[in-house]
Amino acid sequence: MDQSPLPSFEQLLIESLDQRALRKKFGLPHPLHKFAANGGVKDNAYADAILEFLNDHAWAEPESPRHRGAMWFLFESEKAFFVACEQAGIDADRFREHLRKCQAGEVGC
């Protein structure tokens, strides 16, 4: 039986904040995997930024700077969104179309 000491609560808490590590540890797909362009989403800073904008869109106070920035990035940007998606391995057109359908209430999100 392994007699090594258990990790501290603080260590467990810190580890729980690393979303990439949790996905790998439990074999979970990337949250944007449905929109992968060629095989899989790249787990990089671009994918992280896209997820941050999605979180800001969903959880930030409406009309707050974070919410407005997320709205611009996700629905209006003509370059930044597409560059980020390309670098993250995401099909930008399909992803934005899905976001628009979500916004219009056409699909459950």
Protein Blocks (a to p, Z undefined) as FASTA:
>chain_A
ZZbdcddfklmmmmmmmmmlmmmmnopacfklmmcfbhpacddfklmmmmmmmmmmmmmc
ghiaklmmmmmmmmmomklmmmmmmmnopafklmmmmmmmmmnopacZZ
